[in-house]
Amino acid sequence: PGVPEAEHERVFERFVRARLDEPFNVAFVAQSLGTGRRTLERRVRAALNLTPLGFVQRLRIERARHLSATTDLTSAEIALRVGYANAETLRSLLRRERRRS
């Protein structure tokens, strides 16, 4: 059985937040939530105006900023904790996010 439509965004967000340090695979997430990939993509875009990957990146940046401000972790350690293999990928996303703001 799938997730009730009204709960879908909250369940998706909780699922992703609990696994930010893991590689993101939209098909795996959709299957885990009992829905199809395209259905998940449509629902996330409709609710958040982002793709599932865009939302995951936003959450990762949010957590990275929090860790940077509240811990003594290195950039490389923070990158690993938010699902990136290296600090340069994280820095690149942070720069891109700053330009959008």
Biopython code that builds the backbone (N, CA, C, O; Angstrom):
import numpy as np
from Bio.PDB.StructureBuilder import StructureBuilder

atoms = [
    (1, "PRO", "N", (0.829, -1.198, 0.000)),
    (1, "PRO", "CA", (0.000, 0.000, 0.000)),
    (1, "PRO", "C", (0.866, 1.252, 0.000)),
    (1, "PRO", "O", (1.896, 1.322, 0.671)),
    (2, "GLY", "N", (0.419, 2.236, -0.770)),
    (2, "GLY", "CA", (1.172, 3.470, -0.877)),
    (2, "GLY", "C", (0.868, 4.435, 0.251)),
    (2, "GLY", "O", (0.045, 4.174, 1.128)),
    (3, "VAL", "N", (1.554, 5.546, 0.195)),
    (3, "VAL", "CA", (1.391, 6.606, 1.175)),
    (3, "VAL", "C", (0.163, 7.432, 0.791)),
    (3, "VAL", "O", (-0.011, 7.751, -0.385)),
    (4, "PRO", "N", (-0.692, 7.785, 1.753)),
    (4, "PRO", "CA", (-1.840, 8.639, 1.420)),
    (4, "PRO", "C", (-1.355, 9.948, 0.795)),
    (4, "PRO", "O", (-0.363, 10.523, 1.241)),
    (5, "GLU", "N", (-2.044, 10.403, -0.213)),
    (5, "GLU", "CA", (-1.615, 11.586, -0.968)),
    (5, "GLU", "C", (-1.354, 12.796, -0.080)),
    (5, "GLU", "O", (-0.368, 13.504, -0.282)),
    (6, "ALA", "N", (-2.209, 13.041, 0.889)),
    (6, "ALA", "CA", (-2.051, 14.208, 1.761)),
    (6, "ALA", "C", (-0.765, 14.143, 2.581)),
    (6, "ALA", "O", (-0.254, 15.178, 3.008)),
    (7, "GLU", "N", (-0.245, 12.957, 2.801)),
    (7, "GLU", "CA", (0.960, 12.771, 3.620)),
    (7, "GLU", "C", (2.226, 12.636, 2.790)),
    (7, "GLU", "O", (3.325, 12.590, 3.342)),
    (8, "HIS", "N", (2.090, 12.571, 1.494)),
    (8, "HIS", "CA", (3.204, 12.209, 0.623)),
    (8, "HIS", "C", (4.437, 13.098, 0.801)),
    (8, "HIS", "O", (5.548, 12.583, 0.934)),
    (9, "GLU", "N", (4.263, 14.407, 0.808)),
    (9, "GLU", "CA", (5.412, 15.305, 0.904)),
    (9, "GLU", "C", (6.126, 15.157, 2.237)),
    (9, "GLU", "O", (7.356, 15.148, 2.282)),
    (10, "ARG", "N", (5.375, 15.042, 3.319)),
    (10, "ARG", "CA", (5.999, 14.888, 4.642)),
    (10, "ARG", "C", (6.750, 13.571, 4.743)),
    (10, "ARG", "O", (7.854, 13.526, 5.286)),
    (11, "VAL", "N", (6.167, 12.503, 4.228)),
    (11, "VAL", "CA", (6.818, 11.197, 4.271)),
    (11, "VAL", "C", (8.085, 11.224, 3.407)),
    (11, "VAL", "O", (9.127, 10.709, 3.813)),
    (12, "PHE", "N", (7.991, 11.826, 2.215)),
    (12, "PHE", "CA", (9.150, 11.955, 1.339)),
    (12, "PHE", "C", (10.258, 12.724, 2.051)),
    (12, "PHE", "O", (11.412, 12.296, 2.047)),
    (13, "GLU", "N", (9.918, 13.845, 2.656)),
    (13, "GLU", "CA", (10.930, 14.655, 3.340)),
    (13, "GLU", "C", (11.572, 13.889, 4.488)),
    (13, "GLU", "O", (12.796, 13.903, 4.623)),
    (14, "ARG", "N", (10.779, 13.224, 5.315)),
    (14, "ARG", "CA", (11.343, 12.442, 6.425)),
    (14, "ARG", "C", (12.262, 11.341, 5.913)),
    (14, "ARG", "O", (13.343, 11.117, 6.457)),
    (15, "PHE", "N", (11.824, 10.661, 4.866)),
    (15, "PHE", "CA", (12.616, 9.578, 4.273)),
    (15, "PHE", "C", (13.969, 10.111, 3.814)),
    (15, "PHE", "O", (15.009, 9.522, 4.108)),
    (16, "VAL", "N", (13.946, 11.221, 3.096)),
    (16, "VAL", "CA", (15.182, 11.798, 2.559)),
    (16, "VAL", "C", (16.070, 12.319, 3.681)),
    (16, "VAL", "O", (17.271, 12.051, 3.686)),
    (17, "ARG", "N", (15.502, 13.056, 4.629)),
    (17, "ARG", "CA", (16.308, 13.601, 5.731)),
    (17, "ARG", "C", (17.026, 12.500, 6.509)),
    (17, "ARG", "O", (18.157, 12.686, 6.957)),
    (18, "ALA", "N", (16.371, 11.368, 6.666)),
    (18, "ALA", "CA", (16.977, 10.258, 7.414)),
    (18, "ALA", "C", (18.128, 9.609, 6.656)),
    (18, "ALA", "O", (18.892, 8.830, 7.225)),
    (19, "ARG", "N", (18.251, 9.932, 5.366)),
    (19, "ARG", "CA", (19.257, 9.279, 4.525)),
    (19, "ARG", "C", (20.094, 10.277, 3.725)),
    (19, "ARG", "O", (20.573, 9.948, 2.640)),
    (20, "LEU", "N", (20.272, 11.473, 4.239)),
    (20, "LEU", "CA", (20.993, 12.493, 3.478)),
    (20, "LEU", "C", (22.421, 12.087, 3.145)),
    (20, "LEU", "O", (22.985, 12.540, 2.149)),
    (21, "ASP", "N", (23.000, 11.240, 3.971)),
    (21, "ASP", "CA", (24.392, 10.837, 3.724)),
    (21, "ASP", "C", (24.496, 9.696, 2.709)),
    (21, "ASP", "O", (25.600, 9.268, 2.372)),
    (22, "GLU", "N", (23.378, 9.212, 2.230)),
    (22, "GLU", "CA", (23.376, 8.101, 1.269)),
    (22, "GLU", "C", (23.171, 8.633, -0.150)),
    (22, "GLU", "O", (22.600, 9.706, -0.338)),
    (23, "PRO", "N", (23.637, 7.880, -1.140)),
    (23, "PRO", "CA", (23.373, 8.285, -2.529)),
    (23, "PRO", "C", (21.861, 8.376, -2.757)),
    (23, "PRO", "O", (21.093, 7.573, -2.227)),
    (24, "PHE", "N", (21.451, 9.355, -3.543)),
    (24, "PHE", "CA", (20.019, 9.546, -3.805)),
    (24, "PHE", "C", (19.645, 8.866, -5.111)),
    (24, "PHE", "O", (20.277, 9.083, -6.145)),
    (25, "ASN", "N", (18.614, 8.045, -5.048)),
    (25, "ASN", "CA", (18.101, 7.363, -6.235)),
    (25, "ASN", "C", (16.583, 7.503, -6.201)),
    (25, "ASN", "O", (15.912, 6.884, -5.375)),
    (26, "VAL", "N", (16.048, 8.319, -7.101)),
    (26, "VAL", "CA", (14.625, 8.621, -7.070)),
    (26, "VAL", "C", (13.766, 7.371, -7.251)),
    (26, "VAL", "O", (12.702, 7.265, -6.640)),
    (27, "ALA", "N", (14.205, 6.430, -8.072)),
    (27, "ALA", "CA", (13.433, 5.198, -8.271)),
    (27, "ALA", "C", (13.368, 4.387, -6.978)),
    (27, "ALA", "O", (12.319, 3.835, -6.644)),
    (28, "PHE", "N", (14.484, 4.312, -6.250)),
    (28, "PHE", "CA", (14.510, 3.589, -4.979)),
    (28, "PHE", "C", (13.584, 4.263, -3.963)),
    (28, "PHE", "O", (12.828, 3.589, -3.263)),
    (29, "VAL", "N", (13.649, 5.585, -3.888)),
    (29, "VAL", "CA", (12.792, 6.315, -2.945)),
    (29, "VAL", "C", (11.329, 6.091, -3.289)),
    (29, "VAL", "O", (10.516, 5.810, -2.408)),
    (30, "ALA", "N", (10.990, 6.215, -4.571)),
    (30, "ALA", "CA", (9.599, 6.010, -4.989)),
    (30, "ALA", "C", (9.123, 4.615, -4.607)),
    (30, "ALA", "O", (8.037, 4.453, -4.050)),
    (31, "GLN", "N", (9.936, 3.611, -4.908)),
    (31, "GLN", "CA", (9.566, 2.235, -4.574)),
    (31, "GLN", "C", (9.400, 2.080, -3.065)),
    (31, "GLN", "O", (8.457, 1.435, -2.608)),
    (32, "SER", "N", (10.302, 2.663, -2.296)),
    (32, "SER", "CA", (10.231, 2.578, -0.833)),
    (32, "SER", "C", (8.971, 3.225, -0.288)),
    (32, "SER", "O", (8.454, 2.816, 0.752)),
    (33, "LEU", "N", (8.475, 4.243, -0.995)),
    (33, "LEU", "CA", (7.258, 4.938, -0.556)),
    (33, "LEU", "C", (5.993, 4.351, -1.170)),
    (33, "LEU", "O", (4.888, 4.834, -0.921)),
    (34, "GLY", "N", (6.163, 3.308, -1.971)),
    (34, "GLY", "CA", (5.005, 2.633, -2.543)),
    (34, "GLY", "C", (4.367, 3.373, -3.702)),
    (34, "GLY", "O", (3.154, 3.298, -3.899)),
    (35, "THR", "N", (5.177, 4.087, -4.467)),
    (35, "THR", "CA", (4.653, 4.824, -5.605)),
    (35, "THR", "C", (5.615, 4.669, -6.780)),
    (35, "THR", "O", (6.680, 4.068, -6.637)),
    (36, "GLY", "N", (5.249, 5.199, -7.920)),
    (36, "GLY", "CA", (6.113, 5.148, -9.085)),
    (36, "GLY", "C", (7.026, 6.361, -9.166)),
    (36, "GLY", "O", (6.751, 7.396, -8.557)),
    (37, "ARG", "N", (8.098, 6.233, -9.911)),
    (37, "ARG", "CA", (9.067, 7.323, -10.066)),
    (37, "ARG", "C", (8.404, 8.585, -10.616)),
    (37, "ARG", "O", (8.554, 9.663, -10.041)),
    (38, "ARG", "N", (7.678, 8.460, -11.718)),
    (38, "ARG", "CA", (7.051, 9.633, -12.333)),
    (38, "ARG", "C", (6.011, 10.259, -11.397)),
    (38, "ARG", "O", (5.891, 11.483, -11.330)),
    (39, "THR", "N", (5.273, 9.431, -10.685)),
    (39, "THR", "CA", (4.283, 9.952, -9.739)),
    (39, "THR", "C", (4.981, 10.749, -8.645)),
    (39, "THR", "O", (4.536, 11.839, -8.287)),
    (40, "LEU", "N", (6.071, 10.211, -8.114)),
    (40, "LEU", "CA", (6.824, 10.924, -7.084)),
    (40, "LEU", "C", (7.356, 12.243, -7.643)),
    (40, "LEU", "O", (7.251, 13.279, -6.988)),
    (41, "GLU", "N", (7.921, 12.211, -8.836)),
    (41, "GLU", "CA", (8.451, 13.431, -9.439)),
    (41, "GLU", "C", (7.358, 14.486, -9.605)),
    (41, "GLU", "O", (7.574, 15.657, -9.295)),
    (42, "ARG", "N", (6.189, 14.077, -10.092)),
    (42, "ARG", "CA", (5.075, 15.023, -10.275)),
    (42, "ARG", "C", (4.599, 15.594, -8.939)),
    (42, "ARG", "O", (4.367, 16.797, -8.819)),
    (43, "ARG", "N", (4.458, 14.731, -7.946)),
    (43, "ARG", "CA", (3.959, 15.193, -6.643)),
    (43, "ARG", "C", (4.939, 16.157, -5.978)),
    (43, "ARG", "O", (4.535, 17.180, -5.424)),
    (44, "VAL", "N", (6.213, 15.827, -6.038)),
    (44, "VAL", "CA", (7.219, 16.698, -5.419)),
    (44, "VAL", "C", (7.247, 18.040, -6.138)),
    (44, "VAL", "O", (7.287, 19.087, -5.492)),
    (45, "ARG", "N", (7.227, 18.020, -7.461)),
    (45, "ARG", "CA", (7.246, 19.280, -8.211)),
    (45, "ARG", "C", (5.997, 20.101, -7.910)),
    (45, "ARG", "O", (6.085, 21.317, -7.742)),
    (46, "ALA", "N", (4.857, 19.463, -7.841)),
    (46, "ALA", "CA", (3.610, 20.187, -7.562)),
    (46, "ALA", "C", (3.622, 20.794, -6.160)),
    (46, "ALA", "O", (3.163, 21.919, -5.965)),
    (47, "ALA", "N", (4.138, 20.061, -5.197)),
    (47, "ALA", "CA", (4.114, 20.528, -3.808)),
    (47, "ALA", "C", (5.244, 21.502, -3.486)),
    (47, "ALA", "O", (5.052, 22.441, -2.714)),
    (48, "LEU", "N", (6.421, 21.283, -4.073)),
    (48, "LEU", "CA", (7.605, 22.040, -3.665)),
    (48, "LEU", "C", (8.223, 22.888, -4.775)),
    (48, "LEU", "O", (9.153, 23.658, -4.536)),
    (49, "ASN", "N", (7.699, 22.738, -5.983)),
    (49, "ASN", "CA", (8.244, 23.427, -7.148)),
    (49, "ASN", "C", (9.724, 23.096, -7.363)),
    (49, "ASN", "O", (10.501, 23.940, -7.810)),
    (50, "LEU", "N", (10.096, 21.871, -7.044)),
    (50, "LEU", "CA", (11.456, 21.369, -7.221)),
    (50, "LEU", "C", (11.379, 19.934, -7.706)),
    (50, "LEU", "O", (10.381, 19.247, -7.488)),
    (51, "THR", "N", (12.431, 19.489, -8.361)),
    (51, "THR", "CA", (12.535, 18.060, -8.651)),
    (51, "THR", "C", (12.906, 17.359, -7.350)),
    (51, "THR", "O", (13.368, 18.016, -6.417)),
    (52, "PRO", "N", (12.720, 16.050, -7.262)),
    (52, "PRO", "CA", (13.171, 15.350, -6.058)),
    (52, "PRO", "C", (14.663, 15.587, -5.784)),
    (52, "PRO", "O", (15.049, 15.815, -4.637)),
    (53, "LEU", "N", (15.495, 15.534, -6.819)),
    (53, "LEU", "CA", (16.923, 15.772, -6.622)),
    (53, "LEU", "C", (17.182, 17.207, -6.159)),
    (53, "LEU", "O", (18.022, 17.433, -5.287)),
    (54, "GLY", "N", (16.480, 18.161, -6.727)),
    (54, "GLY", "CA", (16.630, 19.550, -6.298)),
    (54, "GLY", "C", (16.282, 19.728, -4.836)),
    (54, "GLY", "O", (16.947, 20.477, -4.120)),
    (55, "PHE", "N", (15.242, 19.041, -4.388)),
    (55, "PHE", "CA", (14.854, 19.106, -2.983)),
    (55, "PHE", "C", (15.918, 18.474, -2.095)),
    (55, "PHE", "O", (16.253, 19.015, -1.041)),
    (56, "VAL", "N", (16.451, 17.331, -2.518)),
    (56, "VAL", "CA", (17.514, 16.661, -1.745)),
    (56, "VAL", "C", (18.730, 17.577, -1.650)),
    (56, "VAL", "O", (19.332, 17.701, -0.584)),
    (57, "GLN", "N", (19.090, 18.210, -2.747)),
    (57, "GLN", "CA", (20.233, 19.123, -2.715)),
    (57, "GLN", "C", (19.982, 20.287, -1.761)),
    (57, "GLN", "O", (20.887, 20.705, -1.039)),
    (58, "ARG", "N", (18.770, 20.806, -1.756)),
    (58, "ARG", "CA", (18.435, 21.888, -0.830)),
    (58, "ARG", "C", (18.591, 21.431, 0.623)),
    (58, "ARG", "O", (19.153, 22.155, 1.445)),
    (59, "LEU", "N", (18.092, 20.230, 0.939)),
    (59, "LEU", "CA", (18.225, 19.702, 2.296)),
    (59, "LEU", "C", (19.681, 19.468, 2.664)),
    (59, "LEU", "O", (20.088, 19.736, 3.794)),
    (60, "ARG", "N", (20.465, 18.972, 1.718)),
    (60, "ARG", "CA", (21.889, 18.733, 1.982)),
    (60, "ARG", "C", (22.615, 20.041, 2.257)),
    (60, "ARG", "O", (23.442, 20.111, 3.167)),
    (61, "ILE", "N", (22.320, 21.066, 1.491)),
    (61, "ILE", "CA", (22.945, 22.374, 1.710)),
    (61, "ILE", "C", (22.533, 22.925, 3.070)),
    (61, "ILE", "O", (23.360, 23.460, 3.808)),
    (62, "GLU", "N", (21.253, 22.793, 3.395)),
    (62, "GLU", "CA", (20.749, 23.249, 4.691)),
    (62, "GLU", "C", (21.499, 22.562, 5.831)),
    (62, "GLU", "O", (21.944, 23.219, 6.771)),
    (63, "ARG", "N", (21.635, 21.241, 5.744)),
    (63, "ARG", "CA", (22.333, 20.503, 6.802)),
    (63, "ARG", "C", (23.816, 20.853, 6.815)),
    (63, "ARG", "O", (24.401, 20.974, 7.891)),
    (64, "ALA", "N", (24.434, 21.017, 5.665)),
    (64, "ALA", "CA", (25.859, 21.369, 5.603)),
    (64, "ALA", "C", (26.102, 22.714, 6.284)),
    (64, "ALA", "O", (27.059, 22.865, 7.044)),
    (65, "ARG", "N", (25.246, 23.680, 6.013)),
    (65, "ARG", "CA", (25.397, 24.990, 6.655)),
    (65, "ARG", "C", (25.249, 24.878, 8.168)),
    (65, "ARG", "O", (25.992, 25.506, 8.922)),
    (66, "HIS", "N", (24.294, 24.080, 8.597)),
    (66, "HIS", "CA", (24.100, 23.866, 10.036)),
    (66, "HIS", "C", (25.342, 23.220, 10.658)),
    (66, "HIS", "O", (25.827, 23.674, 11.694)),
    (67, "LEU", "N", (25.848, 22.171, 10.029)),
    (67, "LEU", "CA", (27.038, 21.498, 10.563)),
    (67, "LEU", "C", (28.245, 22.431, 10.578)),
    (67, "LEU", "O", (29.042, 22.401, 11.515)),
    (68, "SER", "N", (28.377, 23.243, 9.562)),
    (68, "SER", "CA", (29.491, 24.181, 9.491)),
    (68, "SER", "C", (29.430, 25.198, 10.627)),
    (68, "SER", "O", (30.456, 25.578, 11.190)),
    (69, "ALA", "N", (28.224, 25.628, 10.952)),
    (69, "ALA", "CA", (28.042, 26.643, 11.984)),
    (69, "ALA", "C", (28.097, 26.079, 13.406)),
    (69, "ALA", "O", (28.390, 26.808, 14.353)),
    (70, "THR", "N", (27.816, 24.789, 13.554)),
    (70, "THR", "CA", (27.660, 24.243, 14.909)),
    (70, "THR", "C", (28.679, 23.176, 15.293)),
    (70, "THR", "O", (28.639, 22.657, 16.409)),
    (71, "THR", "N", (29.591, 22.843, 14.380)),
    (71, "THR", "CA", (30.587, 21.812, 14.685)),
    (71, "THR", "C", (31.967, 22.279, 14.226)),
    (71, "THR", "O", (32.110, 23.313, 13.574)),
    (72, "ASP", "N", (32.959, 21.501, 14.580)),
    (72, "ASP", "CA", (34.331, 21.758, 14.122)),
    (72, "ASP", "C", (34.713, 20.809, 12.992)),
    (72, "ASP", "O", (35.898, 20.629, 12.711)),
    (73, "LEU", "N", (33.737, 20.207, 12.349)),
    (73, "LEU", "CA", (34.023, 19.281, 11.260)),
    (73, "LEU", "C", (34.686, 20.001, 10.093)),
    (73, "LEU", "O", (34.417, 21.177, 9.846)),
    (74, "THR", "N", (35.553, 19.292, 9.377)),
    (74, "THR", "CA", (36.162, 19.854, 8.175)),
    (74, "THR", "C", (35.138, 19.849, 7.044)),
    (74, "THR", "O", (34.095, 19.202, 7.132)),
    (75, "SER", "N", (35.455, 20.580, 5.990)),
    (75, "SER", "CA", (34.576, 20.592, 4.815)),
    (75, "SER", "C", (34.403, 19.191, 4.252)),
    (75, "SER", "O", (33.305, 18.816, 3.841)),
    (76, "ALA", "N", (35.475, 18.418, 4.231)),
    (76, "ALA", "CA", (35.403, 17.050, 3.708)),
    (76, "ALA", "C", (34.491, 16.181, 4.574)),
    (76, "ALA", "O", (33.715, 15.384, 4.048)),
    (77, "GLU", "N", (34.580, 16.330, 5.888)),
    (77, "GLU", "CA", (33.723, 15.547, 6.790)),
    (77, "GLU", "C", (32.262, 15.945, 6.635)),
    (77, "GLU", "O", (31.375, 15.091, 6.631)),
    (78, "ILE", "N", (32.018, 17.232, 6.508)),
    (78, "ILE", "CA", (30.649, 17.702, 6.305)),
    (78, "ILE", "C", (30.100, 17.167, 4.989)),
    (78, "ILE", "O", (28.963, 16.699, 4.929)),
    (79, "ALA", "N", (30.904, 17.237, 3.939)),
    (79, "ALA", "CA", (30.471, 16.727, 2.637)),
    (79, "ALA", "C", (30.028, 15.273, 2.743)),
    (79, "ALA", "O", (28.974, 14.904, 2.224)),
    (80, "LEU", "N", (30.820, 14.456, 3.406)),
    (80, "LEU", "CA", (30.457, 13.042, 3.565)),
    (80, "LEU", "C", (29.169, 12.870, 4.362)),
    (80, "LEU", "O", (28.350, 12.009, 4.042)),
    (81, "ARG", "N", (28.991, 13.677, 5.386)),
    (81, "ARG", "CA", (27.790, 13.571, 6.226)),
    (81, "ARG", "C", (26.513, 13.990, 5.501)),
    (81, "ARG", "O", (25.414, 13.610, 5.906)),
    (82, "VAL", "N", (26.655, 14.763, 4.443)),
    (82, "VAL", "CA", (25.458, 15.190, 3.702)),
    (82, "VAL", "C", (25.367, 14.526, 2.329)),
    (82, "VAL", "O", (24.582, 14.953, 1.483)),
    (83, "GLY", "N", (26.168, 13.480, 2.106)),
    (83, "GLY", "CA", (25.984, 12.661, 0.918)),
    (83, "GLY", "C", (26.846, 12.975, -0.285)),
    (83, "GLY", "O", (26.563, 12.498, -1.384)),
    (84, "TYR", "N", (27.891, 13.765, -0.102)),
    (84, "TYR", "CA", (28.787, 14.056, -1.214)),
    (84, "TYR", "C", (30.139, 13.401, -0.981)),
    (84, "TYR", "O", (30.624, 13.348, 0.149)),
    (85, "ALA", "N", (30.739, 12.906, -2.043)),
    (85, "ALA", "CA", (32.008, 12.185, -1.940)),
    (85, "ALA", "C", (33.172, 13.100, -1.611)),
    (85, "ALA", "O", (34.183, 12.656, -1.067)),
    (86, "ASN", "N", (33.033, 14.378, -1.940)),
    (86, "ASN", "CA", (34.151, 15.290, -1.654)),
    (86, "ASN", "C", (33.638, 16.702, -1.386)),
    (86, "ASN", "O", (32.505, 17.051, -1.719)),
    (87, "ALA", "N", (34.495, 17.487, -0.783)),
    (87, "ALA", "CA", (34.123, 18.840, -0.381)),
    (87, "ALA", "C", (33.916, 19.747, -1.583)),
    (87, "ALA", "O", (33.108, 20.673, -1.508)),
    (88, "GLU", "N", (34.617, 19.515, -2.689)),
    (88, "GLU", "CA", (34.489, 20.391, -3.859)),
    (88, "GLU", "C", (33.068, 20.360, -4.424)),
    (88, "GLU", "O", (32.541, 21.396, -4.830)),
    (89, "THR", "N", (32.455, 19.192, -4.451)),
    (89, "THR", "CA", (31.067, 19.099, -4.927)),
    (89, "THR", "C", (30.160, 19.954, -4.051)),
    (89, "THR", "O", (29.317, 20.695, -4.556)),
    (90, "LEU", "N", (30.335, 19.848, -2.753)),
    (90, "LEU", "CA", (29.527, 20.637, -1.826)),
    (90, "LEU", "C", (29.793, 22.129, -2.015)),
    (90, "LEU", "O", (28.850, 22.919, -2.064)),
    (91, "ARG", "N", (31.050, 22.525, -2.119)),
    (91, "ARG", "CA", (31.378, 23.947, -2.308)),
    (91, "ARG", "C", (30.745, 24.487, -3.595)),
    (91, "ARG", "O", (30.236, 25.607, -3.625)),
    (92, "SER", "N", (30.784, 23.687, -4.638)),
    (92, "SER", "CA", (30.199, 24.091, -5.909)),
    (92, "SER", "C", (28.700, 24.340, -5.769)),
    (92, "SER", "O", (28.187, 25.335, -6.281)),
    (93, "LEU", "N", (27.998, 23.450, -5.083)),
    (93, "LEU", "CA", (26.555, 23.633, -4.861)),
    (93, "LEU", "C", (26.273, 24.845, -3.979)),
    (93, "LEU", "O", (25.308, 25.571, -4.214)),
    (94, "LEU", "N", (27.109, 25.066, -2.967)),
    (94, "LEU", "CA", (26.925, 26.230, -2.102)),
    (94, "LEU", "C", (27.109, 27.528, -2.886)),
    (94, "LEU", "O", (26.350, 28.479, -2.697)),
    (95, "ARG", "N", (28.117, 27.573, -3.769)),
    (95, "ARG", "CA", (28.326, 28.766, -4.604)),
    (95, "ARG", "C", (27.126, 29.003, -5.513)),
    (95, "ARG", "O", (26.649, 30.130, -5.645)),
    (96, "ARG", "N", (26.639, 27.928, -6.142)),
    (96, "ARG", "CA", (25.484, 28.046, -7.039)),
    (96, "ARG", "C", (24.264, 28.543, -6.268)),
    (96, "ARG", "O", (23.517, 29.385, -6.766)),
    (97, "GLU", "N", (24.061, 28.030, -5.069)),
    (97, "GLU", "CA", (22.921, 28.433, -4.236)),
    (97, "GLU", "C", (23.047, 29.911, -3.839)),
    (97, "GLU", "O", (22.047, 30.630, -3.826)),
    (98, "ARG", "N", (24.254, 30.367, -3.517)),
    (98, "ARG", "CA", (24.458, 31.771, -3.162)),
    (98, "ARG", "C", (24.126, 32.689, -4.332)),
    (98, "ARG", "O", (23.551, 33.759, -4.135)),
    (99, "ARG", "N", (24.481, 32.283, -5.542)),
    (99, "ARG", "CA", (24.196, 33.123, -6.714)),
    (99, "ARG", "C", (22.687, 33.245, -6.952)),
    (99, "ARG", "O", (22.223, 34.264, -7.463)),
    (100, "ARG", "N", (21.928, 32.220, -6.588)),
    (100, "ARG", "CA", (20.469, 32.248, -6.774)),
    (100, "ARG", "C", (19.783, 33.154, -5.777)),
    (100, "ARG", "O", (18.717, 33.699, -6.063)),
    (101, "SER", "N", (20.385, 33.325, -4.601)),
    (101, "SER", "CA", (19.749, 34.106, -3.531)),
    (101, "SER", "C", (19.839, 35.586, -3.789)),
    (101, "SER", "O", (19.354, 36.384, -2.987)),
]
sb = StructureBuilder()
sb.init_structure("model")
sb.init_model(0)
sb.init_chain("A")
sb.init_seg("    ")
for serial, (resi, resn, name, xyz) in enumerate(atoms, 1):
    if name == "N":
        sb.init_residue(resn, " ", resi, " ")
    sb.init_atom(name, np.array(xyz, "f"), 0.0, 1.0, " ", f" {name:<3s}", serial, name[0])
structure = sb.get_structure()
